[in-house]
Amino acid sequence: RTIVPERAEASLSVRLAGGQRSEEIAPALEKLLRDALPAGAGLELRLHGAEPSRFDPETPALVAARAALERGKARLGLDQAKLGVEPAVDGGAHAARLAIAAR
């Protein structure tokens, strides 16, 4: 027997690219979601917009952060693939190990 819950909640994150603005994307997102609703369903939407940012990867802070991450990866024996997968499994512990190793 299938049970269909009467209420569902979701958190959705939309990443904006340079040149896009949240006030332009938000109405398009809302229309997309509302158009996909089944008959009789409702949608409560709370939007929190933030504009995209661009950073020069060669600023001193980003160069230092990249170097610290590389040192941490090397100390922990992580390669790029593991660095991308492991935080999703155990993000808090992994981030703590990486921060300690990067010092």
N, C-alpha and C positions, 0 to 999 in steps of 0.2 A: 504494500500500500504506500503510495507516495504522499508525503506531507508537504504542502506548499506554505511557507511562512507568510504571515499577513504583512510583514514589514521587512524591508531590507535596507541596509545602509552601506555606503561605499565612500571611500576617499579617493579622489582622482587628482592627479598632478599633471598639469600641462606645461611643458617646458617651451618657452618662447625663444625664438631665434632673433638675432639682431634685426632691427627694423620692424618687428611685430610689437604691438601694444596690447596690453591686457584689456583695455576698454573696447578694443575692436574684436578680440578673440572671444571674450566672455559671451556676448550675445550669440555668436556662431555656435559655441559649445552648448549653450542652453537650448538653442533651436534643435541641434542634433540630438540631444538627450530627450527633449519633449517629443520630437517626431518619432522616436523609437519606442515610446511608452505604449504598452498594450492598452486596449480599451478598458476604462474604469480605473486605471492606475494614476497615481498622482506623483508629483515630483516636488520636493523641497530642496532648494539649491541655495547654498551659502558660498559665496565667492570671496576669495581673498586674493587680490591681484598684486603682482610685483613685476616690475619691468626688468627685461634682460640687462645683463651687465657684460662689459668687455674688459678684459685685463691684458696688459702687456705681459706675456710669460717671462720676460726678462727683467721684471722689476725685482729689486733685491729680496723682498719678502717671499715672492714665489720661487725664486732661484734657491733660497735657503730652505723653503718647505720641500721642494723637489729633492734637494740633496739629502735632507733628513729622511724622507721616505725611502730613498735609495739605500741609505745606510741601514735603515730598519729592515728593509726587505732582505738585504744581504746578511744581516745578523741572524735573521729568522729562517734563512734559506728559502725565501719565497720568490717565485717567479711571477711575472705579470698575470698569468692565468689564475694562479692561486690567490693573488691579491684581490682579483675581481670576484672570486667565488666565495672565499672563506668569510668575508664580512657579512654576507647575506645569511650564512648559517649561524654564526656566532659573532655578530658585529661588535658588541660591547667588549667582550673579552679580547677579541682580535685587535680592536683599536687600542685597548689598554696595553697589550703586549707590544704593538707597533710603536706607541708613544714612548714606552719605557726603553725599547731597543734603539730608538732614534736619538736618544739623548747623548 
